[in-house]
Amino acid sequence: MLLNGKTCIIAGSAAPQGIGRATARLFAEHGAQLVLADRSSSEQLANDFIKDVKADGGITPSIIAVACDITKPDQCAHLVACAEAEFGTFDVLVNSAGVVETRSLLDTEAADLDLMIDVNLKGAFNLCQAALRHFAPRNSGVIVNLASLAAQRGGGLVGGAHYASAKGGVISLTRSIAREFGPLGIRANVICPAMAQTGMLNGISDDELNAIRGSIPLRRLAMPREVAGACLFLASELSSFVTGATLDVNGGLHIH
Ligand SMILES: NC(=O)c1ccc[n+]([C@@H]2O[C@H](COP(=O)([O-])OP(=O)(O)OC[C@H]3O[C@@H](n4cnc5c(N)ncnc54)[C@H](O)[C@@H]3O)[C@@H](O)[C@H]2O)c1
């Protein structure tokens, strides 16, 4: 039980095969109280999650769900207020909400760029700011952001330059938080996954996936739970002296 009694907000937890959902499942197994958040209705999110847990014979954790579009700062503040109202406090933010688009730079319209920046970068900023307003007066708290291998290698797999740029911003944002809030005992780290089997890979053909698989040293794609494992490490006391770090979860696809 690595998160016993810890209240964890997990943004981007609606997609049934997503990294956020897998993280919520793993955190529940480790005793966390969950605040699930996504754009979808809170009732549907909570019901879907509980149905999932019951189908696997798991024990239903303490959980609330909150509808939150992370592009809206007021909704992020509301999310944190809901966590405080239900559980008295909150300890961990995992931001797994995101959108991806495969598009060449010259075909990228202003609206495409806005979407990638608004959700992936500004959304992360909004969520982190709301969390830090809670964490700073308490001198404690942990943030785990999800960036991407695309930010490190210059796109080229699933996301275009606009996605890679936004995710690069998430790495810089996380490092800035680690530096500014480290003296308060607040930690912030970022994970760069690659090729995890979620809805994000839906647009890729089998041939393309096979080609990519062949170039990964571990010769397979990641299961969402394997990314969740990295989230658990960074959220828990196992990583108590780790902050400002970028953790690669890519099967060796990018070794640097
Ligand atoms: N799957 C991969 O291979 C991979 C690789 C690199 C990075 N990532 C990153 O990991 C994170 C999780 O990815 P995933 O594969 O689980 O994706 P996913 O599409 O399965 O899940 C993303 C979730 O984010 C939610 N979301 C989107 N916009 C939102 C908004 N404005 N407000 C609130 N929620 C919103 C979606 O509804 C969805 O539930 C993302 O940030 C993604 O960019 C994933």
The ligand as an SDF file (V2000), in Angstrom:
LIG
                    3D

 44 48  0  0  0  0  0  0  0  0999 V2000
   -0.5620    6.5210  -25.3200 N   0  0  0  0  0  0  0  0  0  0  0  0
    0.6710    6.8830  -25.6150 C   0  0  0  0  0  0  0  0  0  0  0  0
    1.4220    6.1650  -26.2860 O   0  0  0  0  0  0  0  0  0  0  0  0
    1.2130    8.2120  -25.1420 C   0  0  0  0  0  0  0  0  0  0  0  0
    2.5020    8.5600  -25.5600 C   0  0  0  0  0  0  0  0  0  0  0  0
    3.0400    9.7450  -25.1400 C   0  0  0  0  0  0  0  0  0  0  0  0
    2.3220   10.5720  -24.2950 C   0  0  0  0  0  0  0  0  0  0  0  0
    1.0810   10.2310  -23.9030 N   0  0  0  0  0  0  0  0  0  0  0  0
    0.3720   11.1690  -23.0290 C   0  0  0  0  0  0  0  0  0  0  0  0
   -0.1690   10.4890  -21.9140 O   0  0  0  0  0  0  0  0  0  0  0  0
   -1.3960   11.1110  -21.5150 C   0  0  0  0  0  0  0  0  0  0  0  0
   -2.4890   10.0700  -21.5000 C   0  0  0  0  0  0  0  0  0  0  0  0
   -2.6310    9.5480  -22.8070 O   0  0  0  0  0  0  0  0  0  0  0  0
   -3.5880    8.3150  -23.1630 P   0  0  0  0  0  0  0  0  0  0  0  0
   -2.8630    7.5240  -24.1730 O   0  0  0  0  0  0  0  0  0  0  0  0
   -4.1100    7.6890  -21.9360 O   0  0  0  0  0  0  0  0  0  0  0  0
   -4.7490    9.1110  -23.9320 O   0  0  0  0  0  0  0  0  0  0  0  0
   -6.3240    8.8650  -23.9560 P   0  0  0  0  0  0  0  0  0  0  0  0
   -6.8050    9.5860  -25.1730 O   0  0  0  0  0  0  0  0  0  0  0  0
   -6.6330    7.4230  -23.7900 O   0  0  0  0  0  0  0  0  0  0  0  0
   -6.8050    9.6440  -22.6500 O   0  0  0  0  0  0  0  0  0  0  0  0
   -6.7190   11.0370  -22.5670 C   0  0  0  0  0  0  0  0  0  0  0  0
   -7.8360   11.5300  -21.6640 C   0  0  0  0  0  0  0  0  0  0  0  0
   -7.7490   12.9660  -21.5910 O   0  0  0  0  0  0  0  0  0  0  0  0
   -9.0660   13.4770  -21.5930 C   0  0  0  0  0  0  0  0  0  0  0  0
   -9.0660   14.8810  -22.0180 N   0  0  0  0  0  0  0  0  0  0  0  0
   -8.7880   15.3930  -23.2370 C   0  0  0  0  0  0  0  0  0  0  0  0
   -8.9470   16.7190  -23.2390 N   0  0  0  0  0  0  0  0  0  0  0  0
   -9.3380   17.0650  -21.9850 C   0  0  0  0  0  0  0  0  0  0  0  0
   -9.6930   18.2890  -21.3770 C   0  0  0  0  0  0  0  0  0  0  0  0
   -9.6830   19.4530  -22.0620 N   0  0  0  0  0  0  0  0  0  0  0  0
  -10.0470   18.2920  -20.0780 N   0  0  0  0  0  0  0  0  0  0  0  0
  -10.0870   17.1250  -19.3820 C   0  0  0  0  0  0  0  0  0  0  0  0
   -9.7740   15.9230  -19.9020 N   0  0  0  0  0  0  0  0  0  0  0  0
   -9.4190   15.8970  -21.2010 C   0  0  0  0  0  0  0  0  0  0  0  0
   -9.8080   12.5830  -22.5910 C   0  0  0  0  0  0  0  0  0  0  0  0
  -11.2240   12.6980  -22.4340 O   0  0  0  0  0  0  0  0  0  0  0  0
   -9.2500   11.2150  -22.2080 C   0  0  0  0  0  0  0  0  0  0  0  0
  -10.0130   10.5770  -21.2020 O   0  0  0  0  0  0  0  0  0  0  0  0
   -1.6350   12.2400  -22.5270 C   0  0  0  0  0  0  0  0  0  0  0  0
   -1.1600   13.4490  -22.0040 O   0  0  0  0  0  0  0  0  0  0  0  0
   -0.7930   11.8340  -23.7050 C   0  0  0  0  0  0  0  0  0  0  0  0
   -0.4130   12.9360  -24.5000 O   0  0  0  0  0  0  0  0  0  0  0  0
    0.4950    9.0680  -24.3070 C   0  0  0  0  0  0  0  0  0  0  0  0
  1  2  1  0
  2  3  2  0
  2  4  1  0
  4  5  1  0
  4 44  2  0
  5  6  2  0
  6  7  1  0
  7  8  2  0
  8  9  1  0
  8 44  1  0
  9 10  1  0
  9 42  1  0
 10 11  1  0
 11 12  1  0
 11 40  1  0
 12 13  1  0
 13 14  1  0
 14 15  2  0
 14 16  1  0
 14 17  1  0
 17 18  1  0
 18 19  2  0
 18 20  1  0
 18 21  1  0
 21 22  1  0
 22 23  1  0
 23 24  1  0
 23 38  1  0
 24 25  1  0
 25 26  1  0
 25 36  1  0
 26 27  1  0
 26 35  1  0
 27 28  2  0
 28 29  1  0
 29 30  1  0
 29 35  2  0
 30 31  1  0
 30 32  2  0
 32 33  1  0
 33 34  2  0
 34 35  1  0
 36 37  1  0
 36 38  1  0
 38 39  1  0
 40 41  1  0
 40 42  1  0
 42 43  1  0
M  CHG  2   8   1  16  -1
M  END
$$$$
